[in-house]
């Protein structure tokens, strides 16, 4: 006897409350989305623990296979950041970019498993990550360059072209 897990292919995208918790009229339920996020952070933490020694959480001098993979990902992301931002600025923003990269990578890899919950298929998750990065980018740029940062987008030439476009209509 064969049973179907899903009656519709769209059922895998439903957010289901697994442990309903209501406090003050607000829903704090543990859902399948929450479980996937916990699994992702456990995977990333375990991946890091396999690469490090137990004493002081440093990488091994003679790397294991897992550490070689971790160092490869580390070097690729660091190279991309340093090429685009420079050595000093790249080092400053590397932890945030590397962490976001690992979380999105693991979320998408879990989504490849059949009948699993794909967290990045929900637009709100993608929007929340993008909004966080966009707001952080603007805050950092305003702190670094001041309000003159916004004039990189609105030069005199752009304002004249926009004015000309609206006046011709």
ZAVEXTOR-581960 format. One record per residue: residue number from 1; x, y, z of N, C-alpha, C in turn. Coordinates in nm, 4 decimals, decimal comma, m for minus. Layout:
// residues N
+------+----------+----------+----------+----------+----------+----------+----------+----------+----------+
| resi |      nc1 |      nc2 |      nc3 |     cac1 |     cac2 |     cac3 |      cc1 |      cc2 |      cc3 |
+------+----------+----------+----------+----------+----------+----------+----------+----------+----------+
|  NUM |        X |        Y |        Z |        X |        Y |        Z |        X |        Y |        Z |
...
+------+----------+----------+----------+----------+----------+----------+----------+----------+----------+
This chain:
// residues 169
+------+----------+----------+----------+----------+----------+----------+----------+----------+----------+
| resi |      nc1 |      nc2 |      nc3 |     cac1 |     cac2 |     cac3 |      cc1 |      cc2 |      cc3 |
+------+----------+----------+----------+----------+----------+----------+----------+----------+----------+
|    1 |   0,0835 |  m0,1175 |   0,0000 |   0,0000 |   0,0000 |   0,0000 |   0,0885 |   0,1244 |   0,0000 |
|    2 |   0,0680 |   0,2123 |  m0,0954 |   0,1470 |   0,3346 |  m0,1070 |   0,0612 |   0,4512 |  m0,0598 |
|    3 |   0,1168 |   0,5303 |   0,0312 |   0,0454 |   0,6492 |   0,0780 |   0,1175 |   0,7734 |   0,0279 |
|    4 |   0,0420 |   0,8752 |  m0,0014 |   0,0997 |   1,0014 |  m0,0459 |   0,1254 |   1,0904 |   0,0749 |
|    5 |   0,2411 |   1,1532 |   0,0742 |   0,2719 |   1,2477 |   0,1808 |   0,1940 |   1,3771 |   0,1604 |
|    6 |   0,1812 |   1,4169 |   0,0350 |   0,1146 |   1,5417 |   0,0020 |   0,0013 |   1,5128 |  m0,0954 |
|    7 |  m0,1092 |   1,5832 |  m0,0779 |  m0,2176 |   1,5720 |  m0,1736 |  m0,2002 |   1,6719 |  m0,2863 |
|    8 |  m0,1233 |   1,7747 |  m0,2614 |  m0,0977 |   1,8782 |  m0,3603 |   0,0498 |   1,9176 |  m0,3501 |
|    9 |   0,1133 |   1,9510 |  m0,4615 |   0,2536 |   1,9937 |  m0,4539 |   0,2723 |   2,1229 |  m0,3749 |
|   10 |   0,1675 |   2,2024 |  m0,3605 |   0,1791 |   2,3289 |  m0,2893 |   0,1752 |   2,3129 |  m0,1379 |
|   11 |   0,1418 |   2,1928 |  m0,0883 |   0,1348 |   2,1711 |   0,0562 |   0,2708 |   2,1791 |   0,1231 |
|   12 |   0,3790 |   2,1597 |   0,0479 |   0,5116 |   2,1681 |   0,1088 |   0,5491 |   2,3110 |   0,1450 |
|   13 |   0,4759 |   2,4101 |   0,0956 |   0,5057 |   2,5495 |   0,1249 |   0,4230 |   2,6054 |   0,2406 |
|   14 |   0,3365 |   2,5253 |   0,2993 |   0,2535 |   2,5724 |   0,4093 |   0,3340 |   2,5816 |   0,5381 |
|   15 |   0,3089 |   2,6886 |   0,6120 |   0,3702 |   2,7052 |   0,7437 |   0,2722 |   2,6490 |   0,8456 |
|   16 |   0,3114 |   2,5399 |   0,9088 |   0,2226 |   2,4695 |   1,0003 |   0,2681 |   2,4881 |   1,1446 |
|   17 |   0,1766 |   2,5250 |   1,2343 |   0,2156 |   2,5351 |   1,3757 |   0,2320 |   2,3956 |   1,4348 |
|   18 |   0,3518 |   2,3675 |   1,4873 |   0,3787 |   2,2369 |   1,5462 |   0,3528 |   2,2378 |   1,6968 |
|   19 |   0,3910 |   2,3462 |   1,7622 |   0,3664 |   2,3637 |   1,9055 |   0,2975 |   2,4983 |   1,9223 |
|   20 |   0,1649 |   2,4993 |   1,9367 |   0,0958 |   2,6287 |   1,9473 |   0,1210 |   2,6950 |   2,0825 |
|   21 |   0,1658 |   2,8189 |   2,0772 |   0,1913 |   2,8979 |   2,1978 |   0,1273 |   3,0350 |   2,1768 |
|   22 |   0,0339 |   3,0698 |   2,2643 |  m0,0315 |   3,2007 |   2,2574 |  m0,0056 |   3,2732 |   2,3883 |
|   23 |   0,0425 |   3,3964 |   2,3785 |   0,0731 |   3,4747 |   2,4977 |   0,0200 |   3,6159 |   2,4765 |
|   24 |  m0,0801 |   3,6532 |   2,5533 |  m0,1367 |   3,7867 |   2,5426 |  m0,2036 |   3,8127 |   2,4089 |
|   25 |  m0,2620 |   3,7120 |   2,3497 |  m0,3290 |   3,7289 |   2,2211 |  m0,2347 |   3,7277 |   2,1014 |
|   26 |  m0,1062 |   3,7039 |   2,1258 |  m0,0073 |   3,7006 |   2,0180 |   0,0367 |   3,5560 |   1,9975 |
|   27 |   0,0491 |   3,5168 |   1,8724 |   0,0869 |   3,3805 |   1,8380 |   0,2395 |   3,3664 |   1,8352 |
|   28 |   0,2939 |   3,2877 |   1,9288 |   0,4371 |   3,2582 |   1,9339 |   0,4604 |   3,1102 |   1,9043 |
|   29 |   0,3823 |   3,0522 |   1,8169 |   0,3885 |   2,9087 |   1,7906 |   0,5207 |   2,8690 |   1,7266 |
|   30 |   0,5650 |   2,7491 |   1,7610 |   0,6812 |   2,6899 |   1,6955 |   0,6288 |   2,6229 |   1,5691 |
|   31 |   0,6783 |   2,6685 |   1,4540 |   0,6310 |   2,6184 |   1,3260 |   0,7405 |   2,5368 |   1,2574 |
|   32 |   0,7061 |   2,4795 |   1,1426 |   0,8069 |   2,4078 |   1,0656 |   0,9164 |   2,5025 |   1,0177 |
|   33 |   0,8839 |   2,6292 |   1,0008 |   0,9828 |   2,7307 |   0,9645 |   1,0849 |   2,7490 |   1,0773 |
|   34 |   1,0376 |   2,7523 |   1,2001 |   1,1253 |   2,7667 |   1,3164 |   1,2173 |   2,6459 |   1,3293 |
|   35 |   1,1633 |   2,5287 |   1,3072 |   1,2431 |   2,4060 |   1,3167 |   1,3539 |   2,4062 |   1,2128 |
|   36 |   1,3230 |   2,4478 |   1,0891 |   1,4249 |   2,4529 |   0,9838 |   1,5347 |   2,5526 |   1,0206 |
|   37 |   1,4989 |   2,6675 |   1,0756 |   1,5998 |   2,7650 |   1,1169 |   1,6892 |   2,7086 |   1,2270 |
|   38 |   1,6309 |   2,6381 |   1,3222 |   1,7107 |   2,5755 |   1,4280 |   1,8041 |   2,4711 |   1,3695 |
|   39 |   1,7545 |   2,3906 |   1,2758 |   1,8376 |   2,2893 |   1,2106 |   1,9531 |   2,3554 |   1,1353 |
|   40 |   1,9254 |   2,4666 |   1,0669 |   2,0295 |   2,5376 |   0,9924 |   2,1397 |   2,5853 |   1,0862 |
|   41 |   2,1025 |   2,6454 |   1,1977 |   2,2042 |   2,6949 |   1,2895 |   2,2803 |   2,5812 |   1,3559 |
|   42 |   2,2171 |   2,4682 |   1,3784 |   2,2875 |   2,3510 |   1,4314 |   2,3858 |   2,2978 |   1,3274 |
|   43 |   2,3463 |   2,2938 |   1,2006 |   2,4347 |   2,2467 |   1,0930 |   2,5573 |   2,3364 |   1,0824 |
|   44 |   2,5355 |   2,4685 |   1,0813 |   2,6484 |   2,5611 |   1,0686 |   2,7408 |   2,5502 |   1,1890 |
|   45 |   2,6837 |   2,5405 |   1,3082 |   2,7653 |   2,5292 |   1,4294 |   2,8430 |   2,3976 |   1,4309 |
|   46 |   2,7796 |   2,2891 |   1,3926 |   2,8464 |   2,1594 |   1,3870 |   2,9569 |   2,1599 |   1,2823 |
|   47 |   2,9304 |   2,2211 |   1,1679 |   3,0304 |   2,2327 |   1,0619 |   3,1538 |   2,3060 |   1,1128 |
|   48 |   3,1316 |   2,4131 |   1,1885 |   3,2429 |   2,4891 |   1,2457 |   3,3158 |   2,4067 |   1,3522 |
|   49 |   3,2423 |   2,3331 |   1,4360 |   3,3058 |   2,2533 |   1,5410 |   3,3916 |   2,1408 |   1,4842 |
|   50 |   3,3504 |   2,0842 |   1,3694 |   3,4315 |   1,9804 |   1,3068 |   3,5630 |   2,0365 |   1,2539 |
|   51 |   3,5679 |   2,1651 |   1,2268 |   3,6882 |   2,2279 |   1,1732 |   3,7857 |   2,2712 |   1,2803 |
|   52 |   3,7394 |   2,2901 |   1,4027 |   3,8240 |   2,3483 |   1,5069 |   3,8650 |   2,2448 |   1,6100 |
|   53 |   3,9671 |   2,2835 |   1,6875 |   4,0091 |   2,1987 |   1,7982 |   3,9225 |   2,2301 |   1,9191 |
|   54 |   3,9138 |   2,1385 |   2,0114 |   3,8266 |   2,1566 |   2,1267 |   3,8797 |   2,2529 |   2,2300 |
|   55 |   4,0115 |   2,2726 |   2,2353 |   4,0701 |   2,3535 |   2,3419 |   4,0398 |   2,5019 |   2,3274 |
|   56 |   4,0743 |   2,5583 |   2,2134 |   4,0636 |   2,7033 |   2,2001 |   3,9872 |   2,7477 |   2,0757 |
|   57 |   3,9149 |   2,6594 |   2,0125 |   3,8316 |   2,6892 |   1,8950 |   3,9108 |   2,7534 |   1,7815 |
|   58 |   4,0317 |   2,7047 |   1,7591 |   4,1092 |   2,7503 |   1,6443 |   4,1144 |   2,6387 |   1,5417 |
|   59 |   4,1475 |   2,6754 |   1,4197 |   4,1578 |   2,5749 |   1,3146 |   4,2823 |   2,4890 |   1,3364 |
|   60 |   4,2759 |   2,3646 |   1,2900 |   4,3868 |   2,2715 |   1,3054 |   4,5000 |   2,3073 |   1,2100 |
|   61 |   4,6246 |   2,2782 |   1,2511 |   4,7392 |   2,3032 |   1,1652 |   4,7385 |   2,2081 |   1,0459 |
|   62 |   4,7046 |   2,0828 |   1,0711 |   4,6875 |   1,9852 |   0,9639 |   4,5372 |   1,9700 |   0,9429 |
|   63 |   4,4867 |   2,0243 |   0,8332 |   4,3410 |   2,0310 |   0,8182 |   4,2774 |   1,8970 |   0,7844 |
|   64 |   4,1555 |   1,8790 |   0,8344 |   4,0752 |   1,7639 |   0,7964 |   4,0032 |   1,7973 |   0,6656 |
|   65 |   3,9295 |   1,7027 |   0,6118 |   3,8573 |   1,7275 |   0,4866 |   3,7503 |   1,8351 |   0,5039 |
|   66 |   3,6830 |   1,8328 |   0,6180 |   3,5797 |   1,9330 |   0,6444 |   3,6427 |   2,0710 |   0,6564 |
|   67 |   3,7590 |   2,0785 |   0,7206 |   3,8266 |   2,2067 |   0,7356 |   3,8731 |   2,2599 |   0,5999 |
|   68 |   3,9138 |   2,1720 |   0,5097 |   3,9550 |   2,2160 |   0,3755 |   3,8363 |   2,2779 |   0,3024 |
|   69 |   3,7181 |   2,2171 |   0,3154 |   3,5977 |   2,2735 |   0,2537 |   3,5653 |   2,4085 |   0,3156 |
|   70 |   3,5707 |   2,4165 |   0,4477 |   3,5420 |   2,5415 |   0,5181 |   3,6402 |   2,6516 |   0,4774 |
|   71 |   3,7688 |   2,6188 |   0,4714 |   3,8689 |   2,7176 |   0,4317 |   3,8518 |   2,7597 |   0,2866 |
|   72 |   3,8098 |   2,6666 |   0,2015 |   3,7854 |   2,7019 |   0,0617 |   3,6723 |   2,8026 |   0,0474 |
|   73 |   3,5621 |   2,7774 |   0,1170 |   3,4491 |   2,8714 |   0,1149 |   3,4919 |   3,0047 |   0,1742 |
|   74 |   3,5673 |   2,9992 |   0,2815 |   3,6170 |   3,1196 |   0,3498 |   3,7021 |   3,2038 |   0,2545 |
|   75 |   3,7951 |   3,1392 |   0,1845 |   3,8848 |   3,2125 |   0,0952 |   3,8121 |   3,2709 |  m0,0249 |
|   76 |   3,7143 |   3,1993 |  m0,0783 |   3,6395 |   3,2506 |  m0,1933 |   3,5607 |   3,3752 |  m0,1537 |
|   77 |   3,4893 |   3,3681 |  m0,0426 |   3,4091 |   3,4829 |   0,0014 |   3,4994 |   3,5995 |   0,0406 |
|   78 |   3,6083 |   3,5712 |   0,1118 |   3,7010 |   3,6779 |   0,1498 |   3,7637 |   3,7426 |   0,0269 |
|   79 |   3,7980 |   3,6618 |  m0,0731 |   3,8546 |   3,7163 |  m0,1965 |   3,7566 |   3,8073 |  m0,2690 |
|   80 |   3,6296 |   3,7657 |  m0,2755 |   3,5282 |   3,8502 |  m0,3393 |   3,5108 |   3,9827 |  m0,2667 |
|   81 |   3,5094 |   3,9773 |  m0,1351 |   3,4884 |   4,0989 |  m0,0563 |   3,6089 |   4,1913 |  m0,0655 |
|   82 |   3,7294 |   4,1369 |  m0,0540 |   3,8498 |   4,2197 |  m0,0605 |   3,8658 |   4,2809 |  m0,1998 |
|   83 |   3,8325 |   4,2064 |  m0,3047 |   3,8407 |   4,2615 |  m0,4404 |   3,7461 |   4,3788 |  m0,4599 |
|   84 |   3,6318 |   4,3744 |  m0,3978 |   3,5325 |   4,4801 |  m0,4168 |   3,5450 |   4,5946 |  m0,3176 |
|   85 |   3,5836 |   4,5662 |  m0,1930 |   3,5860 |   4,6693 |  m0,0898 |   3,7256 |   4,7115 |  m0,0466 |
|   86 |   3,8267 |   4,6367 |  m0,0824 |   3,9615 |   4,6670 |  m0,0359 |   3,9941 |   4,5861 |   0,0885 |
|   87 |   4,1224 |   4,5859 |   0,1250 |   4,1675 |   4,5021 |   0,2355 |   4,1075 |   4,5434 |   0,3700 |
|   88 |   4,1140 |   4,6712 |   0,4041 |   4,0662 |   4,7144 |   0,5362 |   3,9149 |   4,7072 |   0,5485 |
|   89 |   3,8445 |   4,7630 |   0,4513 |   3,6974 |   4,7614 |   0,4562 |   3,6437 |   4,6190 |   0,4427 |
|   90 |   3,7088 |   4,5375 |   0,3610 |   3,6647 |   4,3995 |   0,3427 |   3,6738 |   4,3186 |   0,4699 |
|   91 |   3,7818 |   4,3370 |   0,5445 |   3,7984 |   4,2658 |   0,6713 |   3,6924 |   4,3070 |   0,7725 |
|   92 |   3,6511 |   4,4336 |   0,7657 |   3,5545 |   4,4842 |   0,8628 |   3,4157 |   4,4231 |   0,8410 |
|   93 |   3,3757 |   4,4050 |   0,7148 |   3,2405 |   4,3570 |   0,6849 |   3,2340 |   4,2068 |   0,6565 |
|   94 |   3,3475 |   4,1398 |   0,6596 |   3,3507 |   3,9975 |   0,6256 |   3,2623 |   3,9097 |   0,7154 |
|   95 |   3,2627 |   3,9243 |   0,8486 |   3,1817 |   3,8335 |   0,9309 |   3,0326 |   3,8365 |   0,8974 |
|   96 |   2,9787 |   3,9538 |   0,8725 |   2,8349 |   3,9645 |   0,8421 |   2,8051 |   3,8997 |   0,7068 |
|   97 |   2,8858 |   3,9320 |   0,6070 |   2,8608 |   3,8791 |   0,4727 |   2,8800 |   3,7282 |   0,4701 |
|   98 |   2,9821 |   3,6786 |   0,5384 |   3,0071 |   3,5345 |   0,5422 |   2,8950 |   3,4608 |   0,6146 |
|   99 |   2,8446 |   3,5179 |   0,7235 |   2,7351 |   3,4544 |   0,7974 |   2,6073 |   3,4499 |   0,7149 |
|  100 |   2,5744 |   3,5593 |   0,6494 |   2,4545 |   3,5615 |   0,5645 |   2,4696 |   3,4617 |   0,4506 |
|  101 |   2,5903 |   3,4533 |   0,3923 |   2,6152 |   3,3575 |   0,2845 |   2,5932 |   3,2147 |   0,3316 |
|  102 |   2,6482 |   3,1793 |   0,4480 |   2,6327 |   3,0423 |   0,4979 |   2,4876 |   3,0084 |   0,5295 |
|  103 |   2,4144 |   3,1037 |   0,5871 |   2,2738 |   3,0780 |   0,6197 |   2,1932 |   3,0562 |   0,4921 |
|  104 |   2,2113 |   3,1418 |   0,3926 |   2,1363 |   3,1269 |   0,2674 |   2,1772 |   2,9994 |   0,1943 |
|  105 |   2,3064 |   2,9661 |   0,1967 |   2,3526 |   2,8423 |   0,1335 |   2,2875 |   2,7204 |   0,1974 |
|  106 |   2,2866 |   2,7151 |   0,3307 |   2,2260 |   2,6006 |   0,4000 |   2,0753 |   2,5958 |   0,3792 |
|  107 |   2,0092 |   2,7114 |   0,3788 |   1,8649 |   2,7137 |   0,3537 |   1,8325 |   2,6571 |   0,2162 |
|  108 |   1,9105 |   2,6947 |   0,1170 |   1,8853 |   2,6449 |  m0,0185 |   1,9229 |   2,4979 |  m0,0330 |
|  109 |   2,0269 |   2,4524 |   0,0361 |   2,0639 |   2,3107 |   0,0291 |   1,9594 |   2,2226 |   0,0967 |
|  110 |   1,9019 |   2,2690 |   0,2072 |   1,7950 |   2,1912 |   0,2711 |   1,6722 |   2,1879 |   0,1812 |
|  111 |   1,6503 |   2,2929 |   0,1059 |   1,5374 |   2,2960 |   0,0138 |   1,5496 |   2,1951 |  m0,0989 |
|  112 |   1,6696 |   2,1430 |  m0,1240 |   1,6885 |   2,0423 |  m0,2289 |   1,6450 |   1,9032 |  m0,1853 |
|  113 |   1,6288 |   1,8832 |  m0,0551 |   1,5859 |   1,7529 |  m0,0047 |   1,4375 |   1,7359 |  m0,0344 |
|  114 |   1,3991 |   1,6247 |  m0,0962 |   1,2568 |   1,6054 |  m0,1281 |   1,1692 |   1,6047 |  m0,0024 |
|  115 |   1,0536 |   1,6659 |  m0,0135 |   0,9523 |   1,6765 |   0,0925 |   0,9989 |   1,7597 |   0,2114 |
|  116 |   1,1043 |   1,8380 |   0,1948 |   1,1470 |   1,9253 |   0,3035 |   1,0872 |   2,0638 |   0,2836 |
|  117 |   1,0955 |   2,1429 |   0,3864 |   1,0395 |   2,2769 |   0,3837 |   1,1468 |   2,3727 |   0,3331 |
|  118 |   1,1184 |   2,4428 |   0,2240 |   1,2125 |   2,5377 |   0,1662 |   1,1806 |   2,6762 |   0,2197 |
|  119 |   1,2652 |   2,7249 |   0,3077 |   1,2398 |   2,8526 |   0,3726 |   1,2561 |   2,9699 |   0,2769 |
|  120 |   1,3505 |   2,9613 |   0,1850 |   1,3734 |   3,0727 |   0,0932 |   1,2688 |   3,0805 |  m0,0177 |
|  121 |   1,1765 |   2,9862 |  m0,0218 |   1,0683 |   2,9957 |  m0,1203 |   0,9624 |   3,0961 |  m0,0769 |
|  122 |   0,9652 |   3,1362 |   0,0486 |   0,8708 |   3,2357 |   0,0985 |   0,9283 |   3,3743 |   0,0746 |
|  123 |   0,8510 |   3,4577 |   0,0101 |   0,8970 |   3,5904 |  m0,0270 |   0,9318 |   3,6748 |   0,0946 |
|  124 |   0,8630 |   3,6557 |   0,2044 |   0,8875 |   3,7377 |   0,3230 |   1,0255 |   3,7106 |   0,3819 |
|  125 |   1,0741 |   3,5882 |   0,3735 |   1,2075 |   3,5559 |   0,4244 |   1,3134 |   3,6234 |   0,3387 |
|  126 |   1,2998 |   3,6124 |   0,2080 |   1,3935 |   3,6773 |   0,1167 |   1,3876 |   3,8287 |   0,1333 |
|  127 |   1,2673 |   3,8828 |   0,1478 |   1,2509 |   4,0265 |   0,1656 |   1,3132 |   4,0725 |   0,2973 |
|  128 |   1,2967 |   3,9957 |   0,4038 |   1,3514 |   4,0347 |   0,5341 |   1,5039 |   4,0363 |   0,5320 |
|  129 |   1,5651 |   3,9363 |   0,4699 |   1,7108 |   3,9336 |   0,4603 |   1,7607 |   4,0507 |   0,3758 |
|  130 |   1,6951 |   4,0752 |   0,2624 |   1,7354 |   4,1857 |   0,1750 |   1,7155 |   4,3207 |   0,2434 |
|  131 |   1,6057 |   4,3371 |   0,3160 |   1,5799 |   4,4632 |   0,3852 |   1,6828 |   4,4877 |   0,4948 |
|  132 |   1,7179 |   4,3837 |   0,5690 |   1,8216 |   4,3957 |   0,6718 |   1,9526 |   4,4428 |   0,6111 |
|  133 |   1,9938 |   4,3815 |   0,5008 |   2,1199 |   4,4187 |   0,4369 |   2,1117 |   4,5598 |   0,3788 |
|  134 |   1,9993 |   4,5959 |   0,3182 |   1,9826 |   4,7291 |   0,2599 |   1,9894 |   4,8382 |   0,3664 |
|  135 |   1,9194 |   4,8180 |   0,4781 |   1,9204 |   4,9179 |   0,5856 |   2,0597 |   4,9276 |   0,6479 |
|  136 |   2,1241 |   4,8134 |   0,6706 |   2,2593 |   4,8153 |   0,7275 |   2,3561 |   4,8852 |   0,6331 |
|  137 |   2,3450 |   4,8596 |   0,5033 |   2,4313 |   4,9238 |   0,4046 |   2,4139 |   5,0748 |   0,4069 |
|  138 |   2,2907 |   5,1226 |   0,4113 |   2,2665 |   5,2666 |   0,4131 |   2,3147 |   5,3315 |   0,5424 |
|  139 |   2,2956 |   5,2651 |   0,6557 |   2,3436 |   5,3197 |   0,7826 |   2,4961 |   5,3301 |   0,7821 |
|  140 |   2,5625 |   5,2259 |   0,7352 |   2,7092 |   5,2269 |   0,7310 |   2,7601 |   5,3338 |   0,6350 |
|  141 |   2,6945 |   5,3491 |   0,5201 |   2,7380 |   5,4499 |   0,4226 |   2,7159 |   5,5913 |   0,4744 |
|  142 |   2,6062 |   5,6160 |   0,5433 |   2,5823 |   5,7492 |   0,5993 |   2,6825 |   5,7773 |   0,7110 |
|  143 |   2,7166 |   5,6768 |   0,7925 |   2,8173 |   5,6959 |   0,8967 |   2,9549 |   5,7233 |   0,8364 |
|  144 |   2,9846 |   5,6579 |   0,7264 |   3,1158 |   5,6734 |   0,6645 |   3,1280 |   5,8039 |   0,5864 |
|  145 |   3,0272 |   5,8340 |   0,5030 |   3,0364 |   5,9471 |   0,4104 |   2,9493 |   6,0656 |   0,4495 |
|  146 |   2,8669 |   6,0499 |   0,5506 |   2,7752 |   6,1570 |   0,5871 |   2,6593 |   6,1635 |   0,4877 |
|  147 |   2,5851 |   6,2722 |   0,4909 |   2,4706 |   6,2859 |   0,4005 |   2,5130 |   6,3058 |   0,2553 |
|  148 |   2,6412 |   6,3322 |   0,2320 |   2,6914 |   6,3446 |   0,0949 |   2,6810 |   6,2111 |   0,0204 |
|  149 |   2,6631 |   6,1031 |   0,0940 |   2,6464 |   5,9718 |   0,0314 |   2,5292 |   5,9704 |  m0,0664 |
|  150 |   2,4199 |   6,0393 |  m0,0329 |   2,3017 |   6,0378 |  m0,1181 |   2,3225 |   6,1158 |  m0,2466 |
|  151 |   2,4214 |   6,2053 |  m0,2495 |   2,4481 |   6,2810 |  m0,3712 |   2,5217 |   6,1985 |  m0,4753 |
|  152 |   2,5670 |   6,0793 |  m0,4392 |   2,6246 |   5,9912 |  m0,5407 |   2,5173 |   5,9401 |  m0,6350 |
|  153 |   2,3924 |   5,9381 |  m0,5886 |   2,2812 |   5,8946 |  m0,6725 |   2,2154 |   6,0112 |  m0,7457 |
|  154 |   2,2191 |   6,1292 |  m0,6854 |   2,1517 |   6,2457 |  m0,7419 |   2,2544 |   6,3531 |  m0,7770 |
|  155 |   2,3202 |   6,3353 |  m0,8893 |   2,4126 |   6,4373 |  m0,9362 |   2,3343 |   6,5437 |  m1,0122 |
|  156 |   2,4013 |   6,6518 |  m1,0436 |   2,3355 |   6,7609 |  m1,1156 |   2,2864 |   6,7123 |  m1,2521 |
|  157 |   2,3651 |   6,6294 |  m1,3181 |   2,3272 |   6,5777 |  m1,4504 |   2,2003 |   6,4932 |  m1,4426 |
|  158 |   2,1886 |   6,4090 |  m1,3385 |   2,0688 |   6,3273 |  m1,3226 |   1,9460 |   6,4126 |  m1,2966 |
|  159 |   1,9619 |   6,5153 |  m1,2146 |   1,8482 |   6,6021 |  m1,1829 |   1,8021 |   6,6765 |  m1,3072 |
|  160 |   1,8954 |   6,7236 |  m1,3904 |   1,8596 |   6,7927 |  m1,5155 |   1,7883 |   6,6967 |  m1,6096 |
|  161 |   1,8366 |   6,5716 |  m1,6205 |   1,7720 |   6,4733 |  m1,7090 |   1,6317 |   6,4389 |  m1,6602 |
|  162 |   1,6147 |   6,4239 |  m1,5291 |   1,4820 |   6,3945 |  m1,4745 |   1,3884 |   6,5121 |  m1,4974 |
|  163 |   1,4379 |   6,6324 |  m1,4760 |   1,3556 |   6,7516 |  m1,5000 |   1,3179 |   6,7662 |  m1,6454 |
|  164 |   1,4116 |   6,7366 |  m1,7346 |   1,3836 |   6,7450 |  m1,8782 |   1,2806 |   6,6407 |  m1,9187 |
|  165 |   1,2889 |   6,5210 |  m1,8601 |   1,1953 |   6,4140 |  m1,8934 |   1,0541 |   6,4498 |  m1,8503 |
|  166 |   1,0392 |   6,5042 |  m1,7308 |   0,9066 |   6,5388 |  m1,6822 |   0,8499 |   6,6644 |  m1,7520 |
|  167 |   0,9365 |   6,7546 |  m1,7931 |   0,8861 |   6,8759 |  m1,8590 |   0,8447 |   6,8495 |  m2,0019 |
|  168 |   0,9003 |   6,7449 |  m2,0658 |   0,8622 |   6,7159 |  m2,2043 |   0,7285 |   6,6432 |  m2,2124 |
|  169 |   0,6824 |   6,5849 |  m2,1039 |   0,5541 |   6,5140 |  m2,1062 |   0,4480 |   6,6136 |  m2,0777 |
+------+----------+----------+----------+----------+----------+----------+----------+----------+----------+
